[in-house]
Amino acid sequence: MGVVEANDNLVLIDRNDIQRVEPLNWWVGFKNQSLELLVQHPNISGRIPVISYKGVSIERINKADSANYLFISLNISKSTISGKFNIIFKKDNEEDLIHTYELKSREKASETYTGFDSSDVIYLITPDRFANGNPDNDIVESFKENHINRNDDYARHGGDIEGIINHLDYIEDMGFTAIWPSPLLINNMPQGSYHGYAITDFYQIDPRFGTLQDYKTLSAKLAEKGMKLIMDQVANHCGIAHWWMSDLPFKDWINHQKNYEDNANSWDSSKSITTNHMSTTNQDIYASKIDKNNMNEGWFVPAMPDLNQRNPFMARYTIQNSIWWIETANLGGIRQDTYPYPDKFFMSRWAGEIMNEYPNFSIVGEEWSYNPLLVGYWQSNANNRDGYNSNLKSPMDFPMQRFIVEALNEDEQWDKGLLKMYQGLANDFYYASPKDIMVFPDNHDMSRIFTQLQGDIANTKMALSYILMMPRIPQLYYGTEILMNDFNNPGDHGLVRTDFPGGWEGDKINAFTGEGLSDDQKDMQSFLKKILNYRKTSKAIHKGKTIHFAPKNGIYVLFRIIEDETVVHIINKNHKPVDLDLSRFDEINLKEKPLKNIISEDEIRWRSPLKINNKGSILLTTKLNR
């Protein structure tokens, strides 16, 4: 308890008698002047909240089905100044309960929150498996999973936020411009908590990863380097050990709530009503109601209750939580998990409210579909026949990921091989904004790209260089640069998310320094580093015109062009030396011009024929001094 000064110079007592008030704080100066507080405390519904603070008014007091909740709708006028005030909860013949709430000044204007775009390359990290910067936070005895075991792929290994901070120089030097750590919020689950997607408190950093201050420090240090922090958020579900599961506010706070409450004491997978994962029901004009409902209302897995965003209080809670993290951590973007699973009209509202407040922000949503029509449907301003507008800037390019793998694994035939990459990119005519789609070789939920390409290093280089040259926002998973793989059990999530070598004291191999890496690993690391660092300042790759030529004789050529910069990307699947006739590309106007090889730094002259001696990628630029 302490004494603070209110905005009207009245001295107030800083007290926190209430168990929980969320959001934990708010800010003045938003376009949307409304704020809805979730208040949780024994029998709080029997009390009347009172606020006396200039510019703040109570619009509505909403009781829940549980007597232990109130939802207080506030209006914060444009003239309101920052400061603390008391919310007094009154009840006849009982002592007042007081909670001191704070409205902060915003650190910067909404328009200056700049999201990721096609000039960025994002480094995806599973924090528990990247680096252990603070062994002291490895175990929290009071938590359900209170041990670490690096020999168990599904146990916690001890990686944390400090470990990421300690290696930001490595990430920057490699050429990445943004990081996306998988969720860092509390996952107080009995097992498998390392991955972060079963959140049990949406406002708290998991102490095994660090503190809120650690997270803010990570963001600040990234900003100092001109890099961005992307937060992985989950609107669709929570963990079954979430604090509210023992006392849900409303009878419809989660989907299939009665089924859960009736079976909670004997809960197992046989009791759960799980989703059918049929995301096509969001667009399918023939879809049955039962399939649509099961897709959107079924639980993702039995340990992850499905949140009901059709409940207006849940909807507002989720939107405010996202905004709270943007302001608190100075985010440079949000990645939203399982995007097509919640109510799609809520997701449009969620993204729309964020983008309305932060017009230069970025959100990427996960739609795991290999159908370009479905991916395009979810992008903002798509010309959807049903009139739906998602307000989502960036869907994920799962179709292109598959096309690339198939193209490189297949022998060249009239309907196979490189043609799939070429035709996959040709699908861009359908997308509202191709350059804003996120493309990737793999991620934390699928086999490593080196595994998918059957351990072929040349094919892996071709896949990665193509992804980095396309009109897209590329994302690479940690360890791709050192050929991390899951050959021993392809697709196994625990193995895919292997520890990054050198992230733990005593590791015999250290990828951060290169100690103990094989020649192939060092070569891949160098290959990616050169492309990534060239890409950082390449306007042609960021926003240039794209021209590609249909694959011919096992060779596929793509150009990125802007003003005085042309970047040439050549994919060659031939094992024997070949001569490439350059006259086919005369429309690019490179004849007799000097170009530099981005990898070897050798200079050539664009003169036919171009002799290609080895299978793999060739990357050329007209920028000779870069």
C-alpha positions, 0 to 999 in steps of 0.5 A: 500500500502506498500514497499516490497523487491523482490527476485532480491533486487529491491524494489517494491510497494505492490499494489492491484488494481485488484478486484480479483486474484485467487489463492490468492497466490501460492508456490514454489517447486511443481512437477507441475510447472504451475500455472493459475491465474484467474483475474477478473476486469472491462475490464481487457481483454483489458490489457496486463499483465507483470511480471518481477520476476526471475523464473516466466514466462508468458506462455499464456494469455487467454481471456474469453468470458467476457471482465472482465476476464483474465486467465494467465498461468505461469511457475514457474521454480524449481529455483524460490525462494519465494517472492512477485512480481508485475503483471503489467496490461498495456494499451496504454494511461492509467495508469498501474494497479498493483497487488502484488502476492506472492509465498510462501515457502512450510512449509513441503514436499509433502510426509509428508502430511499424510492422513487418513487410517484404523488406524483412526476413523473420527468424522463428524461434522456439524459445525453450530450445534456442538458448538458456541464458538464465539457468536460475529460472529453469524450474518453478517448483509451484508449477505443474511441470517442474523439471527439465530434461534435455534428453526428453524431446517433449520436456522443458529444456530451459531456453529463455528470453535472456538466451535470445537476448544474449544472441541477438548479435548473431541473429542480426549478423546473419541478416535477419530483421525480425524475430518471432518467438513462439508464445512466451506466456504462462503455460502452467500445464502438467506436460508439454508446456515447452511449446507455449500454445496452451496458455494459462494466463494471457497477461503474464510471461512464463517465469521459466522464460523470464519476466515482463521486464526481460520481454520488454528488454528484448523488444528494446534491444531489437529496436536499437538494432532496427529489428522487430519483435513479433508476438505469437498470440492465440485467440482460438484456445487456452490451456485447460489449466487456465486460471478461469477454468475452475470458475468460468464467468459465463455459461458460454465463455468456452465452446462445449462448456456444459460438456466440459463441466459435466465431465471435468472430474474425469476429463480425458480425450474420450470426453472432448468434442474436438474440431474436425479441422475442416477449415474449408467450411469457412468458405464452402457454399455447400458445407453443412451446419454441423460441419461448420459448427464443429470446425469453429466450436470443437476443441483443438485438442482435449487439453485446449478449451475452445474460446467462444468469441461470440460471447461479447465479453470474451471478444472484447477481452481478446482484442484488448489483450492484443492491444495491451501487448502491442503497447506494453512491449512495443511490438512490430507485429503479431502472428495469430495461431490457428487463424481459421478456427475461431468465429471468422467474423470475430477474427475480422473484427479483431484484426480490424480494430488493431489495424484501425488503431495501428494503421502501419502494423502487421498481422500474419495469420496461420491458415494451414491450407495447400489451396491458394484459394483459401489462403487468398480468401483470408487476406485483407481486401480479397475480392471474396464473393461472400463479401467477407473481408478479414482485415488480415494483412498477411496469410501464410503461403503453405501452398508455395511451401509444398510446391517448392518441396515437390518441385525440387524432389521430383524429376523433371517432366512435363507436369512435374519438377520446377514447373510447380514452383513456376505455376505456384508463383503464377497464382499471385494473380489471385492474391490481393497483395502477394508481397504481404504473404509470408512464405517459409521453407518449414516451421515448428509444426512440420519436418525441417526443410533439409529433411523434406528435401531428403538431405540434398544440400543443393536442393535446400539451397535452391529452396531457400534462395528462391524463398528469399528472392520471391515477392513475399515476406520470408520466415526461416526457422532457427537452425535452418542455417546449420541444416538441422533435421529430423531424419530420425523420426520425420515430423516428430514435433519434439525432434523438429524443435531440437536444441540449437547447439551452443545455447547451453553451457557445455555444448560441444558444438556451438553454432553461434561461434562455428565451433564443431560445425561440419563443413556443410553446416558452415557452408550453409550458414555462410550461404544464407548469411550472404543472401540475407545481408544482401537482401537487407538493402535490396530495393529490387527484392523488397518491392521490385518488379518480378519477371520469371521464365518458364522452366526449361531443360531443368533451369528456372530463372527469375528476375527482380527489377527496380530502377538501377538494380536487377537481381537474377535468380537461377535454379539449375537441377542439372548434375552435369555442366550446361550452357544457358542461352541468355538470348531468351531473356533479352527483354530484361535488357542485361546484354553485355552488362556486368553482374556480380555473384552475390555468393562468390562475389565474382563478376561476370558479363551477361553474355550468351551462353552462360556456362553453369557447372554445378547443380544449385542456385546462382544469384547475380546482381547489377549492383557491383559495389554491394 
